[in-house]
Amino acid sequence: MAFYMDLKEKCNVHGDDFKNRLLTILTLKYTL
């Protein structure tokens, strides 16, 4: 989860839509 939080924080800082989408995909993969 620390890795996930680190990615989330970076995405929030950069505000990059592509990174946010990628993060969502990764989250779904880990959740399922």
C-alpha positions in Angstrom: 0.0 0.0 0.0 2.9 2.3 0.6 3.8 2.0 -3.1 0.2 2.8 -4.0 0.2 5.9 -1.8 3.5 7.1 -3.3 2.1 6.8 -6.8 -1.1 8.6 -5.7 0.9 11.4 -4.1 3.0 11.9 -7.3 -0.1 11.9 -9.5 -1.7 14.6 -7.3 1.4 16.7 -7.3 1.8 16.5 -11.1 -1.9 16.6 -11.8 -1.4 14.4 -14.9 -4.6 12.8 -16.2 -2.6 10.0 -17.9 -0.9 9.1 -14.7 -4.2 9.2 -12.8 -5.8 6.8 -15.3 -2.8 4.5 -15.1 -3.0 4.6 -11.3 -6.7 3.7 -11.6 -5.9 0.7 -13.8 -3.2 -0.5 -11.4 -5.6 -0.1 -8.5 -8.2 -2.2 -10.2 -5.7 -4.9 -11.0 -4.6 -5.1 -7.4 -8.1 -5.0 -6.1 -9.5 -7.7 -8.3 
